[in-house]
């Protein structure tokens, strides 16, 4: 049997299995909201309620035994003429012994539920479920209305407190916490009416439980009311949530068709698994073509991203929110990744000296805060200042690289690390005086500079943003990203851009045609540095903070990894590689953390994954690029 035939057979088997799972899931999925699904939950609910009440009954038996033991021990102690201390000790021992005996008696006792008539209880619980839901919905609506009314005042107070701390040079949290004081909330008239109605139906539930457990009294039912209510109704709980909770309470024996209930619960997971198997079948069938066109790393990371999407659905995580966060992270990182394009096209390979541009952008942002320029004028001023500094620094940087042709990767790495170390000293001595920038005590700038409404926090993220369900579209951020990509693409088709790419592809041939190789390399380096300055400001406005000192050191490696994941090499790249690579790289990191926290709670899997992907992809790219000089 040939290799291709084996792949076809494997793909067919996977496809058939996938089709069966998808059909099975599609058949059972609608049952969740049907009468059959309600019947499944009703049977589980009654058994869970009986279990919870049974536990309460045991506590009632314990209390009765304790009271009788205490009374008897007291009489015996008096008859024996024991002293006060000995009398109390005897009573305590008698009470503890009575509790131990009762708990031992019921510890392994099993209730024969087949002998219990639950018809009256089921009817009472159904009525209580309706009334309790009506009350809880009314209460939630009233609390939301009160919260919405009080939120603007709480937001203004939180912003004022944050601004006061920043003005005083104090550290502030990364996210603004708005706390609405709900102590003034009062129940509405409608709430009181619905609550009284729910209390009436709860009495009927209590009477039905008394018929099953005669030991129950009104006092015991009062203590069990919260437990009973949580078993009967939970706001926002769907079929899967209730099914899992009832099964965890040991109520599975109440099901007359456990297989149907199980398949109904995991119907969506069966379909997700089916989709995953279809993707696996296609990957096996077209593996050679995918590897030839995309390369092994991109195939692996692409499949891993799809796997994370399926796992997030399987673990009931909000894929909409995660993908929305991935889109935001793509927008805030994409300009720094785009900065790699001119560097690769002009022949200096991966510009790991990107921190030069990042530092220039940070200086522009700091000057905006120093001069107190708010909003769009401040953001544009920061970009203008950062670009001017980046052009000067990039020109000098390009001259250096021209003198060290063939060693660009090592030089750019060294320069990037060196500029970060140099600026660690500069941040301590630069003459900034704003209290938002400086340490409260001593000299120098703080490590993290908080942005707020007085400068350019989220100025792009909030521009024309809208939501589709839980998916937030940062329109302004994406439009700015696309504008920068379009300008770089347009520049690549200009006379200068074509000459620059010719130098990157074949410098000797370009020189023979009269192109000034050194000049084109400097133009590419300057453009890369300027894009880095713009990129860090876009990143900071979205993040809400500017980070100084060692923070920019690894950003060049992250940008290089993203563009390589997108399909670029150390000698050739396109703007499309930026968009694809940034989304894949940031998507894997964004989805990896919550999925890892479910699989391995408390792990640092996401950070480990970032390091492995970043350095692994760069290493792979270097092994494919060869080590020969192109100068």
Secondary structure, DSSP 8 states (H G I E B T S, - for coil): --HHHHHHHHHHHHHHHHHHHHHHHHHHHGGGGSHHHHHHHHHHHHHHHHHHHHHHHHHHHHHHHHHHHHHHHHHHHHHHT--HHHHHHHHHHHHHHHHHHHHHHHHS----GGG---HHHHHHHHHHHHHHHHHHHHHHHHHHHHHHHHHHHHHHHHHHHHHHHHHTT----SS-------TT----HHHHHHHHHHHHHHHHHHHHHHHH-TT--HHHHHHHHHHHHHHH--TT--HHHHHHHHHHTT-GGG-S-HHHHHHHHTHHHHHHHHHHHHHHHHHHHTHHHHHHHH-HHHHHHHHHHHHHHHHHHHTT--HHHHHHHHHHHHHHHHHHHHHHHHHHHHTS-S-TTTHHHHHHHHHHHHHHHHHT--HHHHHHHHHHHHHHHHHHHHHHHHHHHHTTTT-HHHHHHHHHHHHHHHHHHHHHHS----TTTB-SSSSSB-SEEE--TTTTTTTTTTTT-EEETTEEE-HHHHHHHHHHHHHHHHHHTSHHHHHHHHHHH-HHHHHHTT--HHHHHHHHHHHHHHHHHHHHHHHHHHHTEEE-GGGGGGHHHHHHHHHHHTT--SS---HHHHHHHHHHHHHHHHHHHHHHHHHSTT--HHHHHHHHHHHHHHHHHHHHH-S----
